[in-house]
Amino acid sequence: MPSVTLVDLAADYQWENYELQLNVSNLFDKRYVASCFSASAGCFYGEGRKIVGAVRYRW
């Protein structure tokens, strides 16, 4: 399998009692082979871009 470089991004912002977070995996949505088990089982692609956000409020 050829090597591949993936880029992830994380951002965090705090304001008063609020905290905002944004996480992005595979930022450029690169298609890549994540694993190959055998010739009969085949290969599997890795995850595409994934975006997760969160908002927190602390008392």
Backbone hydrogen bonds, N-H to C=O, Kabsch-Sander energy under -0.5 kcal/mol:
donor,donor_aa,acceptor,acceptor_aa,energy
6,L,4,V,-0.5
9,L,24,V,-2.8
11,A,22,L,-2.7
13,Y,20,L,-2.7
15,W,18,Y,-2.3
18,Y,15,W,-2.8
19,E,56,R,-2.2
20,L,13,Y,-3.2
21,Q,54,A,-2.6
22,L,11,A,-2.4
23,N,52,V,-3.0
24,V,9,L,-3.1
25,S,50,K,-2.7
27,L,7,V,-3.2
29,D,26,N,-2.7
32,Y,30,K,-0.5
34,A,32,Y,-0.6
34,A,44,F,-2.6
35,S,44,F,-1.5
37,F,42,G,-1.6
38,S,42,G,-0.6
42,G,38,S,-2.2
44,F,35,S,-2.8
46,G,32,Y,-2.5
50,K,25,S,-1.9
52,V,23,N,-2.8
54,A,21,Q,-2.1
56,R,19,E,-2.6
58,R,17,N,-2.5
59,W,57,Y,-0.5
